[in-house]
Amino acid sequence: MTPTWYDLLGVERDASATEIRAAWKAAIADLDPTDRRFRTLNEAAEALLDKKKRKAYDAGLAPDEVEETHAGRTATDPESRDSTKPQRDTRTTSQRTIPAWLLAALAVVVAAALACAGYLYAQPSDAAIDDATSEAQSAAEHAVTTILAYDYRHLDADQKAADALMTPAYQKKYDPLFSQIAANAPDLKAVVTAQVVASGIVRSGEDRVQVLVFVNRPTSRADGSQLYRDQVVLTMDRTGGDWLVDDMDTNQLAG
């Protein structure tokens, strides 16, 4: 049986959004963003954290749950429960089997953790890193909605607001890109807003954190409107007590 999104994240079919988000964060915590599993887990979380997509996905899974029958009755028929109990137990066990690649990944993580135990002992406390990571995640969610959004009627103010959330090094990369947007936005009458759907930590640290954010980006122009869905990895750097964007990598997700 092909693993479902629920299997990949290690959660039950009736898991809450909070449980799914927690499982997703844990699953990607030690993966490189270029890893194929990283993208697959992100796709799973993106689907299950969106109510409409999850409902459609669950509907597609439903036939597989009841396809087996016994003596003309389905496995859920009250009169055939006892005779079908072995099949039901077997199916449940199969659904909860941990994928082999996940076990291998966990083994690598454990080995690396043991090898680095002495180094980690000298690092900042877990509490300090957790606090810093949480602050960086909140700052990233705020920054991404400001940086990705703009309105052709006040582009200068939009650029100024975005620059205030970046390190000087990243401003040098961002400003030329925004100049290209500003050159075309008035003719197109472009208005872009950004809404955070979910976020998670890619790399944690005391002064530098990478945050993955899923963003919905409604865009209206003179020739029509469209909703874009982005996967954005922001590298947050603590500068003078503030968490600023030091790099940003945006990939557009399929419709």
Disulfide bonds with the S-S distance in Angstrom:
none
